[in-house]
Amino acid sequence: MVQYVMFRGVVRKLKKERLFREIRNRESRQGRAVRIDGRDFLNFSSNDYLGLASDGELIDHTLEILRRFGVGSGSSRLLAGGTSIHAELERTAAFFKDTEDAVVFNSGYTANTGAIPALMEKGDALFSDELNHASIIDGCRLSGAKRFVYHHCDIDELRNLIRKSDARRKMVVTDTVFSMDGDIAPLREIYDLCRDEGAALYLDDAHGTGVLGRGRGALEHFGLEAKDFVIQMGTLSKAIGSFGAFIAADGNVIDCLINRARTLIYSTALPPVAAAYGLTAMKKIMTDGGRTAKLWANIETAHKGFDMMGISKGESSVQIIPVIFESVEEASDLAAYLYEKAIYAPVIRPPSVKKPRIRISITASHTEDDIHILLGAVGEYFEKKG
Ligand SMILES: *Cc1c(COP(=O)(O)O)cnc(C)c1O
C-alpha cells in the first residue's frame, strides 16, 4: 500500500499533462510494415534504416553462429564472456571507422554511460551540445568532470567555452546526426577546433553509421581523418540492424576503456549472436552500397515531398524527419490521424524533446509508394486543418 500511494501521484500528474507513455508491442518482424494489435501498419518509426534487422541472408548466417556458440555469454568480457566473434567484430569495426582499435559495448546507451566516465574525471572539462542524446548527458554526469552545455551547434560559443577553461583535459561530445531533429553537427568546424585546442572529440554516430559517408559514418561524410584525438561511438542497433555498440579509436583510448569502463567490466558480454549479426551486417554495408543508396533515394523523395507541400521539417537533412508542434495535443492529433490510415509514427513527448513532434524515420525498405502514401496522409491532414 505504501508503494501505491508513493507512485500514484507521479502517474496521475503524467496523465494530466498528457506526458504519460505506454509501450506498444508488435506481432511481426521489424520492417516497412508491422503488425500491432492485429492490424498492419506502414512503419515510419524504425531506426532499422537499411532494413537489415530482418534480412534473410543475415538470419541464416547467424543461425549457424547461434548453434555453435549458444545464446548467453555467461560472463563479462574481462572473464570468459568474449568469443572470437567479438574479436572479429572489433577488428572489423576498427577497419570500418578507420581507427587503430575498437571495443564492443552492450548498447549505445551503455557505451556512452561507460566510456565518457572512463575517459574523463574530476578536474577535466566536458563540452556537450544541448541536444545531445540522453545517454551522453548521463555519461557526462557520471564522469564527475565539469560540464559545459553549449547551444545547439553553436561553434562560437563552444570555442569561447574551450578557450576560457583551464581544465587539465578537455573533451567535446556531440551527436553527429541529432536523433530527434535529423540535422548534422558542423563537424568540420568542431574537428578543427578540437585539433587546434588540444581537446578530444567524442562522436556519437548512432544515426550516421550505415547512413552517412556511403555507410561508414559522419567522419567519412565530411572527409575527415580518424586522427588520434577522435573517438567514434557507433551502434549495432540502428542501421546495422542488430543490438549492441562499439567504440572505435586510438589503441590507448580502447585500453583505457577496457580497464575503466564500468558498463563493460561489470556487465555480461554481448551475446555472440548479436555480435555475429552486427558483424555480418557491417561487412555487407562495406561491400554493397545498394541499401545505403536506396535509403538516400527515399530520403530525397520524402524531403522533396515535404518541401513541395510547404510543411516544415525543421533543420532535417537526413532520414529523420520531425514534424514539430507546440503542444502534445496537436502532435497526438496527427499521430492519431496517421494511425487511422494505418501509418505508424507515434508522438515523441517532452522531456525526450522540448517541443513535441512526430518523428518520421525513412528507411531503405520503404518503397517509393510507401513514401507517397505517407506524404499524402500528412498533406491531407494539414489541408483539413487549414
Ligand atoms: C539510440 C541512440 C543511442 C543508444 O543506442 P542503443 O544501442 O539504442 O542503446 C545513443 N546515442 C544516440 C544519439 C542514439 O540515437
The ligand as an SDF file (V2000), in Angstrom:
LIG
                    3D

 15 15  0  0  0  0  0  0  0  0999 V2000
   19.7840    5.3100  -29.9410 C   0  0  0  0  0  0  0  0  0  0  0  0
   20.8920    6.1770  -29.5060 C   0  0  0  0  0  0  0  0  0  0  0  0
   21.7820    5.7590  -28.5180 C   0  0  0  0  0  0  0  0  0  0  0  0
   21.5660    4.4900  -27.7540 C   0  0  0  0  0  0  0  0  0  0  0  0
   21.8530    3.3670  -28.5270 O   0  0  0  0  0  0  0  0  0  0  0  0
   21.1970    1.9720  -28.1320 P   0  0  0  0  0  0  0  0  0  0  0  0
   22.0380    0.9790  -28.8520 O   0  0  0  0  0  0  0  0  0  0  0  0
   19.7890    2.0100  -28.5850 O   0  0  0  0  0  0  0  0  0  0  0  0
   21.3120    1.8510  -26.6470 O   0  0  0  0  0  0  0  0  0  0  0  0
   22.8500    6.5680  -28.2290 C   0  0  0  0  0  0  0  0  0  0  0  0
   23.0220    7.7520  -28.8620 N   0  0  0  0  0  0  0  0  0  0  0  0
   22.1680    8.1840  -29.8030 C   0  0  0  0  0  0  0  0  0  0  0  0
   22.4160    9.5010  -30.4580 C   0  0  0  0  0  0  0  0  0  0  0  0
   21.0590    7.4210  -30.1410 C   0  0  0  0  0  0  0  0  0  0  0  0
   20.1910    7.8740  -31.0300 O   0  0  0  0  0  0  0  0  0  0  0  0
  1  2  1  0
  2  3  1  0
  2 14  2  0
  3  4  1  0
  3 10  2  0
  4  5  1  0
  5  6  1  0
  6  7  2  0
  6  8  1  0
  6  9  1  0
 10 11  1  0
 11 12  2  0
 12 13  1  0
 12 14  1  0
 14 15  1  0
M  END
$$$$
